[in-house]
Amino acid sequence: MNDRIRILVGYDGSMQSKKALKEAITIAKNFSGFIKVVNVYERGKKKEAEAAILVAEQNLEQEKVAHDSLLAFGSNPAKTLVIMAKHGNFDLIVVGCRGLGRKVSILLGSVSKQVVSNAYCNVLVIKK
């Protein structure tokens, strides 16, 4: 049985998501963890998503943390993260308190708030 902690990180390239990734890396290093970085992008945003995820991957490689990444097309990052965490048997979801989608978050509630409300595992929300 593998007892390494499995961490799912919502990452959109925003300052908050960079802080979330940094915190996830610290946890992973302390607990022999595995990190999966996910960028949920909307139509027309694939190039930005690819660039953001590349930065995250370079950071993880530099820190020598076991990792994987995924670009996921969709309009609801919170729902995507919650479903992925459940199906992937993750122990922890790490997200920033605010990402790039401020206009949408006013209407739907922030991604972090939705993840906390709906996740089946622990959630760490990184504040400023």
C-alpha positions in Angstrom: 0.0 0.0 0.0 1.3 3.4 -0.9 1.0 5.9 2.0 2.3 8.9 0.2 -0.1 11.9 0.4 -1.8 12.7 -2.9 -2.4 16.4 -3.4 -4.5 18.0 -6.2 -3.7 21.7 -6.9 -6.0 24.0 -8.8 -3.6 26.2 -10.9 -4.5 29.0 -13.3 -1.2 31.0 -13.2 -2.6 33.6 -10.9 -0.5 34.8 -7.9 -2.9 32.9 -5.5 -2.5 29.7 -7.5 1.3 30.1 -7.4 1.1 30.4 -3.6 -1.1 27.3 -3.5 1.4 25.3 -5.5 4.2 26.5 -3.3 2.4 25.4 -0.2 1.5 22.0 -1.8 5.2 21.5 -2.6 6.1 22.1 1.0 3.6 19.6 2.1 4.6 17.1 -0.5 8.3 17.3 0.5 7.5 16.8 4.2 5.2 13.8 3.5 6.8 12.2 0.4 3.8 13.4 -1.5 2.6 13.3 -5.1 1.1 16.5 -6.7 -1.3 16.7 -9.6 -1.7 20.2 -11.0 -4.9 20.9 -12.9 -5.7 23.9 -15.0 -9.4 24.2 -15.9 -9.6 26.5 -18.9 -12.5 27.9 -21.0 -12.9 28.2 -24.7 -10.2 30.4 -26.2 -7.9 30.1 -23.2 -6.0 27.0 -24.0 -2.7 28.8 -24.9 -2.7 30.6 -21.5 -3.5 27.4 -19.7 -0.7 25.6 -21.5 1.8 28.3 -20.6 0.6 28.4 -16.9 0.9 24.6 -16.5 4.4 24.6 -18.1 5.5 27.0 -15.4 4.0 24.8 -12.7 5.7 21.7 -14.1 9.1 23.4 -14.2 8.6 24.5 -10.6 7.8 20.9 -9.6 10.7 19.4 -11.5 13.1 22.0 -9.9 11.8 21.1 -6.5 12.1 17.3 -7.3 8.5 16.5 -6.3 6.6 13.6 -7.9 4.0 15.1 -10.0 1.6 15.0 -13.0 -0.4 17.7 -14.7 -3.6 18.1 -16.6 -5.3 20.7 -18.8 -9.1 20.2 -18.5 -11.5 22.0 -20.7 -14.5 23.2 -18.8 -16.4 26.2 -17.3 -16.6 25.0 -13.7 -13.1 24.7 -12.1 -14.5 23.9 -8.7 -16.7 21.0 -9.9 -13.8 19.6 -12.0 -11.4 19.7 -9.1 -14.0 18.0 -6.7 -14.7 15.2 -9.2 -11.0 14.7 -10.0 -10.1 14.5 -6.3 -12.8 11.9 -5.6 -12.1 9.7 -8.6 -8.3 10.1 -8.2 -8.5 9.3 -4.5 -6.7 12.5 -3.5 -6.1 13.3 0.2 -5.9 17.0 -0.2 -7.0 19.8 -2.6 -5.0 23.0 -2.5 -6.4 26.2 -4.0 -5.8 29.9 -3.8 -8.6 32.0 -2.3 -9.0 34.0 -5.6 -7.8 33.0 -9.1 -8.1 34.8 -12.4 -11.9 34.5 -12.7 -13.1 37.4 -10.5 -16.1 38.4 -12.6 -17.5 34.9 -12.7 -16.7 34.3 -9.0 -19.0 37.2 -8.0 -21.9 35.3 -9.7 -21.1 31.8 -8.7 -19.1 32.2 -5.4 -15.4 31.7 -5.5 -13.9 28.5 -6.7 -12.3 27.9 -3.3 -15.7 28.3 -1.6 -17.3 25.8 -3.9 -14.5 23.3 -3.5 -14.6 23.6 0.3 -18.4 23.1 0.2 -18.4 20.0 -2.1 -15.1 18.2 -1.6 -14.9 14.7 -0.2 -11.4 15.2 1.1 -9.5 18.0 3.0 -9.1 21.3 1.4 -6.4 23.9 2.0 -7.3 27.4 0.9 -4.3 29.7 0.6 -5.0 33.2 1.6 -3.0 36.3 0.7 
